[in-house]
Amino acid sequence: MSEDFHNTSTILTTFSVSVYVLGYAIGPLFLSPLSEMYGRQIILNIATIHFVLWQIGCALAPNISALIVFRLLSGMGGSACLTLGGGAIADMFEKENRGKAMSIFTFGPLFGPVLGPVAGGFIAQQVGWRWVFWTLLIAAGSCTAVILILYRETNPTILIRRKTHRLGQQLSRTDLRSCYEVTSAARSPASIMIFALARPLRMLCRSPVIGPLAIYLALIYGCLYLLFTTVTLVFQKTYHWTPDLAGLSYLGLGLGTMCGQILFGLTSDRLLLKLVSRNNGVYQPEMRLSMCLLYACFVPVSFFWYGWSIQAQVHWILPIIGLWPFGFGMIGIFMSIQTYVVDAYPMFAASGIAAITVTRSFFGAFLPLVGPPVFDTLGYGWGNSLLGFITLALVPIPVLFQRGRSNAQEVIHATLARPPLMCQYAEPSRKRRKRVRAIEQFEALESRLSQMEACIATATGKPMAGSSRFAKSSGRSRSSSPVPQRGLKSAAVSAPSSTSKLALTRHATQDGEAEYQGYSADRSFLQRMREVGNWAGAEIHRKLRRSEGQLPRLFEPDYGLAATAYLPSKERSRTLIDAALDAYSLLPILHMPTFDSSWNIVYSIEPSHYSAEDYRFLPLLYAVLALGCLFNQSDGQRTSRDSAKAEGVRLFAASRCSIDLNHCTDETTLQAVVFLNLFLLEIARAGTCYSYLTHALTLTLRMGLHRSFPGSRDLIRSEVRRRVFWTTRLLTNYLAALTGMPILLDDNNVDQDQAGEVNDIYITKVEILPQPANEICQFSGMNAYIRLHNILRDVLKSIYPLRGISRNPGKEPVGYLVNTEKVTAIEEALRNWTETLPVGFRLGIDMSPRSLLRSQYLLAMSQLHVQVYLYRPFLHYLSKSSESKSGVISGIGFSSYAAACLKACQRIIRLAGEVCRLDLVQGCNVTFSHMVFTSIISLLYVLLGSSGWDEKEVAIVVEDIALGSRVLEIVSLYNEGMETGQKIVAAMIASLPKELADVRARLQKNGDVEVPSDPVDIAVATPAFCRTTHNEPLEFLEAQPFHLDNYGFSESTWNSMGMAPFPEWQAAFGTDRLNSTLGTGVEDVFNSIWPNDMDGLPFQ
């Protein structure tokens, strides 16, 4: 080549070889950031084509200068595979497998420089040096064709962005953005490009890890290319080899590279797993550098061996063998550092590798230029010894990085984690409660304790032990500033308008919610009714405000109390226990023989002789007694209800102060916690109960109750564990539906079996006796109840959106989609549940125990209640105005879902009326009240769109609402929360528009409402478009077949997605459509009656 170009400069000849590596230093600065912005596939394809084309220029170069330029350009294109490969490995492999993947990937980039001189020497000797580049053109062109055909995109940010774009086209949504895309207009495309292109240099200059490691690797890499440019000349001059044979001198280096690569691939990942295990399962990227010390020790040995064997001109095999340690050590260091960078910065692996590649390529390009003068001056012995001493001094560097554990990752993520692809989430709009100062919190606590002491003193006739220490302080607090109230009206401020784009419970409102309320909550449903019907105002808020003397929530008692000071008489105790167990007969968590045995012991011996088990049983007994006070059959009047509640609170406090919730480690205490939550569920708001039940669920998880342990020696304990866990989870799911809060425990984390369907008398510690076939097992009803609530959980996850739906103020809300296949699957699950319901719990089967008869009604109503949750989002399709404007025809499509919801509400109310007629309501728990209330407000919603209906159809709905109101009036005698519900229903009825004045008058009539003679058969008392042909107890309300609606989507689009349009409430049944049906002035009718902050809602 030098002869063809008439070149006599050794430096130019050497630079024409090493300038290719200089292209490795320039190319990654552009290619790596661009691959993180636009994807690895397109950048790699362009770069490889660029590399192939410039091989033609090298083969046709007219002079040495042109060859140097063409080699530089081809090196820039060839750097793509070397730098983007690490990023692709980070995309496709987890850290436990990256070592083996990296060893396979680096085989080509590192073994190629060894194989190239061998093959190039023979080609140049036989056909000339230009055919070296023609051969590269043929080989690289073939590989490029394979890459273009087979390589696919691996960058996850690009894949998610493309998927989001496709979804946006299918849904005609131009506003859809992936979480990696920038939605802020503050940054221009030019600034994003500059920021990305500068990332490798910033990582190189600002990272305390990337910079030193890059220099260390660059010195090793420079020594490699120094050998590449001198080995051929050494063997030609010293051993008088021909150019084609001189290329074989690289085989020792190549063999060492291959051995090091194999060792790294076999040991890297295994060693990583061992180090992670020793570090208590915590992974640190520095663990990748643990083998660098071993590899680094081989590098200086090679220089001393190779240099002095050449200097002494010994047999040629010795210097070739001397190159083996360098290849072995160099490949180990290279792959360890490169894998470390990929693990440390997986999001920016390509930029990190580019930073290292730039530095080592500069050294590899220019360090060989100083090789010939150094060796001419010092000789091959001392010249290579100088390199050996330098590499020997660098041996401890990997150990310093491994043990020093720099904070480089924090620096990188703090300074560079503002890439052009970043995640942005819209913040929900919500109100913030005012912070109460510490002294006010203390005064509020003292006030609560004083009220509780007064309540206990009234009920028992004697003061509570330990109350004197609060006497002075409580008196002082009453004379000082009043205790701040926690109502939403006085304790909340509006959130900034900048964060009000996403309201979680209502849409297009500037004021947010103080508490999260999901879409399945009644509070959310009523809020949407407020938007639709413009029910607004503060009068009902004043009516429903909590009174100053109302009993506060109790979970703070922390005082001494004698163990048996508040135990009632044995006869009274038995009555309260039976009342509690009768009310919650569907949740029999106690093993009654064990419970009765402990109960007899407590009442038979002196407290001084109690064992540890007896003391542990007392909190459970107090909790059961407290719950029984609320359901005692002798308490039928309002005054009796208040005194019963006071007695229950006293027993509740006695149980609560005996339990340490932070150290609950036994099943007996956990049963007490469950009964305390059941007590709160009857007297407190559901939001409060949800908080306490989540703690109870956490306790069950800490004790491992969600896991099944077969082969237990104590069968009673195993059975109790199952009952406690499933009861706690059922109540948590129920309150999640009630309040719209998240469901806390997924099915994938549970492997506990359901309770055995055998009555308690047949269960002993060592065996389970066979139960007679004709005997009804109460646990069959419990398991059926649990399965039904599992279906309810599926409804919440499949039908209701998990996050809020954003909408700009003044614009119609954006609809969301529900997969109708999920609705069909839930319908099938409900049908299977009905078919597999145990015979003894089917409605219509005559049973003498009142608790079993009540369970039949509660199960029937609960099944209907799940249907209400399933179909209520479609309820607006019953509106005649909605039908006329949206193209929905009554009786097809979603209107059948709405009809099913209406019919389910009617059946719930009529079954509740039958419960009242049979005098079973007093033992019904809070779920009964909630089902009735939900049904009434759903029917009231239907009345808003009843314009255009037949008078007979309206009369049917009115009769059901009147019946439900009467049921609430009866229930309020036993359930304090239903007084609030009764007031809300009355206020809503009073605020009906003037177009429904006759309906309002009929609903406001006083007097008893006649209960239908057969509440189960309601087909004759249902609007015509809601009738079905079934007439069976607990019949399944199946919707009619689905039909497409005209919402701007083609039928092919719906078929391809398998989705059904699901517009938001106000979008399909807004105030404008109400005005067209009900007349003008709707917005002014309700302004004085609807609660703005919904603070008085029952259950919330």
Secondary structure, 3 states (H helix, E strand, C coil): CHHHHCCCCHHHHHHHHHHHHHHHHHHHHHHHHHHHHHCHHHHHHHHHHHHHHHHHHHHCCCCHHHHHHHHHHHHHHHHHHHHHHHHHHHHHCCHHHHHHHHHHHCHHHHHHHHHHHHHHHHHHHHHCCHHHHHHHHHHHHHHHHHHHHHCCCCCHHHHHHHHHHHHHHHHCCCCCCCCCECCCCCCCHHHHHHHHHCHHHHHHHHCCCHHHHHHHHHHHHHHHHHHHHHHHHHHHHHCCCCHHHHHHHHHHHHHHHHHHHHHHHHHHHHHHHHHHHHCCCCCCHHHHHHHHHHHHCHHHHHHHHHHHHHHCCCCCHHHHHHCHHHHHHHHHHHHHHHHHHHHHCHHHHHHHHHHHHHHHHHHHHHHHHHHHHHHHHHHHHHHHHHHHHHHHHCCCHHHHHHHHCCCHHHHHHHHHCCCCECCCCCCEEECEECCCCHHHHHHHHHHHHHHHHHHHHHHHCCCCCCCHHHHHHHHHHHHCCCCCCCCCCCCEECCCHHHCCEECCCCCCCCCECCCCCCCCHHHHHHHHHHHHCCCCCHHHHHHCCCCCCCCCCCCCCCCCCCCCCCCCHHHHHHHHHHHHHHCCCCCCCCHHHHHHHHHHHHHCCHHHCCHHHHHHHHHHHHHHHHHHCCCCCCCCHHHHHHHHHHHHHHHHHHHCCCCHHHCCCHHHHHHHHHHHHHHHHHCCHHHHHHHHHHHHHHHHHCCCCCCCCCCCCHHHHHHHHHHHHHHHHHHHHHHHHHCCCCCCCHHHCCCCCCCCCCHHHECCCCECCCCCCCCCHHHHHHHHHHHHHHHHHHHHHHCCCCCCCCCCCCCCCCEEECHHHHHHHHHHHHHHHHCCCHHHCCCCCCCCHHHHHHHHHHHHHHHHHHHHHHHHHHHHHCHHHHHHHCCCCCCCHHHHHHHHHHHHHHHHHHHHHHHHCCCHHHCCHHHHHHHHHHHHHHHHHHHCCCCCCHHHHHHHHHHHHHHHHHHHHHCCCCCHHHHHHHHHHHHHHCCCHHHHHHHHHHCCCCCCCCCCCCCCCHHHCCHHHCCCCCCCCCCCCCCCCCCCCCCCCHHHHHHHCCEEECCHHHHCCHHHHHHHHCCCHHHHCCCCCCCCCCCCCCC
